[in-house]
Amino acid sequence: MTHVVHPYSHRLGIIRGWKSRWFGVKNNYSEMLKSDVLIREYLEKILRNNYVSSIETERNQKYFKIIIKTSRPGIIIGRSGDGAIKLKNEIDKFVKKNKLMTAEEIKIDIDEIKSPESDTNIVLQIVREGLEKRLPFRQVLKQTIDKVMANRDVLGVRIKLSGRLGGSEMARKEEIKKGRIPLQTFRADISFAKGSAKLPYGAIGIKVWIYKGDIF
């Protein structure tokens, strides 16, 4: 019997690094882990429709840095940086309210993703947006997979939906795939994302795999 492993954790230490990086901090593992997880969950919630790919954290004794990778940095930064200041104030409030462990200074870096069509989290958000607009799910899948495969970097893509597709009474799974997805190869640069679209008749689960070649 096979065991399904998350493609990111499967490659940790081989071609992937950790999303939380700590330098020279004292041994208070549980508190720091709790604050990293809660801050990431909070940011994912408030930046849900802003095409955010990933949220990474770095910390040492002096500062706590949050790195937000997005395909639309202008929306988050806002006019003359108003959005970034507002976001920082919201994080400060959240940290004080939940008594989380951070450093003296909180920094926010907003990085732009150059090719959003080859990023699993952004592709997932495109699919979710299409489903929440009540477009036919097969049309959404075909259009998205064509957009992704038009990118030169991408060698394979797979998108899977599960739930009450098309509003049917019985839940089922629907999958579309183009190219190769070598899940067992450690050097294969496979990114994976999962999420859900909230529809009036229930949630629809979405999973996306994208293969961009091998890293040697």
WOHUMO-V694570 format. One record per helix or strand of 3 or more residues. SS is the DSSP state (h for helix, s for strand). FROM is the first residue (numbers start at 1). LEN is the number of residues. If there is no record, write none. Layout:
ss	from	len
SS	FROM	LEN
SS	FROM	LEN
This chain:
ss	from	len
h	7	4
s	20	3
h	29	18
s	52	8
s	63	8
h	73	5
h	79	20
s	105	8
h	116	3
h	120	13
h	137	13
s	156	8
h	165	3
s	172	8
s	188	12
s	202	13
